[in-house]
Amino acid sequence: MPEDILVDIKKDYVLAKLREGERIDGRKFDEFRKVEVKVGVIEKAEGSALVKLGNTQVVVGIKMQPGEPFPDTPDKGIIIVNAELVPLASPTFEPGPPDETSVELARVVDRGIRESEAVDLSRLCIEVGKNVWMVFVDIHALDDDGNLLDASAIASISALMNTKIPASRFGLGEDYELPINDLPISVTSLVVGDKFLIDPSRDELSVGNSTLTVSVDRNDNIVAMQKSGDYLLSEALLEEIIEASIGAAKKLREEIIKQISKS
Amino acid sequence: MSRPDKFIVDGKRLDGRLPDQLRPIKIEVDVLKRADGSCYIEMGKNKVVAAVYGPREAFPRHIQDPSKVVVRYRYNMAPFSVEERKRPGPDRRSVEISKVSKEAFETIIMKELFPRSVVDIFVEVLQADAGSRTACINAASVALVDAGIPVKGMLTSVAVAKVDGTLVLDPMKEEDNFGDADMPFAFLIRGGKIESIALLQMDGRMTKAEIKDAIALAKKGAMEIYNLQREAIMKQFVEEEE
């Protein structure tokens, strides 16, 4: 119960600030929290990344192994995104099989990567119809201070960019880098009435879970969208959010490239 | 199924439709005896049936909400509904579809009227051919009305796809599988007018301008479907009175 009262107090505070045209942490409405990307944090994984988005922390590890291709894409590699919202990351997460939130998170991250064709799956074929590389992207939430989705998307693409295909381990020649073509950015906005806040923190999410995620590729195309939460969205606000998301994605992409190239 | 060379020949799609044309739709109301409300819909080769139970007492009791009704939505595909047998039970895709569909219905049901209760919406896909989630929402929306549950308006759902650089309404299997983008919508329609967006997803590649056009095309399709939903409901209730 004390938790509920706190949530109500936070909610009132967030809404009061919003009426003054401000966010509780002083950010602009289209501004991400400070992002920190560290790649190669797990040596046993083929690729990995630890991402901090404000206080939200996610680690993603990539594992790869040869396997049978899908019958309808015999000459293409396979990418599988999975998310575990482990109880360590939040008092509200419970152990057990993935619930609808983590399934949705994994699938929206997957769509951003898949539809932007960030990983060149056609170059992951070993033997047509028999053997292709399977790329497992495993998202492990460490600390949920809001917007795990965008943090997971950043960590996933960063880890993929850090991935070396373990060919020698499977007697398939020398290891080589995973071919990456794009850097999709997922931008989640919290919708509050006729306003929206990009990259909502957990405190901001106390007003509700009405969000819209827009994934943008490097050419400003929209590659995935997901409306989540029981709210009604107007056409005008949708267009506004798309516009703002394209701008925010561009900025964040530059920052991520800068950090990865440094490390 | 292999990728067709061209999706649009002489302005017509693979099944002869124009880009802004829906597949044939058939709607039947009150098709199940035990359910409080039900509806059967065919949208092209999609065949789906929706049942609504409730408002009824919510069990297990811990899911009860003292301030409003709990809405549950279960999208389920029959194992024989697709080319290759689908393993029974929920997979990740069904879980996601159920979640976003439930949230869409939560926006239209007058939830405050039935505290501590639950409204269960069950949709079964008997045959799937692209757009099954949209067919299910359309069926569920009619079934809710048939069950007499107070709603703010109708939910009407339709998808828009992009093939060969052209936007097409209500994509069929080939367009969905091999197209460049797919964008399902559900709209709240109140007083015969589209009011807002209750469900929105997208995957593929689209520019900002294309998304704008896609919304306009979806709205046109949704109004046509809405008229059929309305007609089916009217027919049902007029018949009951006679």
Contacts between the chains, C-beta under 8 A, distances in Angstrom:
chain1	res1	chain2	res2	distance
A	72	B	1	7.6
A	98	B	92	8.0
A	100	B	95	5.3
A	100	B	96	7.2
A	100	B	98	7.2
A	100	B	99	4.4
A	103	B	92	4.9
A	103	B	95	4.6
A	103	B	96	5.7
A	103	B	99	7.8
A	104	B	95	7.8
A	104	B	96	5.2
A	104	B	99	5.9
A	104	B	100	7.8
A	106	B	92	7.4
A	107	B	92	6.3
A	107	B	93	7.7
A	107	B	96	5.3
A	111	B	203	4.7
A	114	B	203	7.6
A	115	B	181	7.9
A	115	B	203	5.0
A	115	B	204	5.6
A	115	B	205	6.2
A	116	B	205	7.5
A	212	B	200	7.4
A	217	B	205	7.1
A	220	B	207	7.6
A	220	B	208	7.6
A	221	B	205	4.9
A	221	B	206	6.4
A	221	B	207	5.9
A	222	B	202	6.6
A	222	B	205	7.5
A	222	B	206	5.2
A	222	B	207	7.3
A	222	B	208	6.9
A	222	B	211	6.1
A	223	B	203	7.2
A	223	B	204	7.0
A	223	B	205	5.5
A	224	B	202	6.0
A	224	B	203	5.1
A	225	B	183	7.5
A	225	B	200	6.2
A	225	B	201	6.2
A	225	B	202	3.7
A	225	B	203	8.0
A	226	B	100	7.5
A	226	B	200	7.6
A	226	B	201	5.5
A	226	B	202	7.7
A	227	B	100	7.1
A	227	B	197	7.0
A	227	B	199	6.4
A	227	B	200	4.0
A	227	B	201	7.0
A	228	B	99	7.8
A	228	B	100	6.9
A	228	B	103	7.0
A	229	B	103	5.9
A	230	B	102	7.9
A	230	B	103	4.3
A	230	B	104	7.7
A	230	B	106	3.5
A	230	B	107	5.2
A	231	B	107	6.4
A	232	B	107	5.1
A	232	B	188	5.9
A	232	B	195	7.3
A	232	B	196	4.0
A	232	B	197	6.8
A	232	B	198	5.8
A	233	B	196	6.0
A	233	B	197	4.4
A	233	B	198	7.8
A	233	B	200	6.7
A	234	B	196	5.3
A	234	B	197	7.3
A	235	B	196	7.6
A	235	B	197	6.8
A	235	B	215	6.0
A	238	B	197	6.5
A	238	B	200	7.3
A	238	B	215	7.6
A	239	B	208	7.8
A	239	B	212	6.7
A	242	B	208	5.7
A	242	B	211	6.5
A	243	B	208	6.9
A	246	B	208	7.0
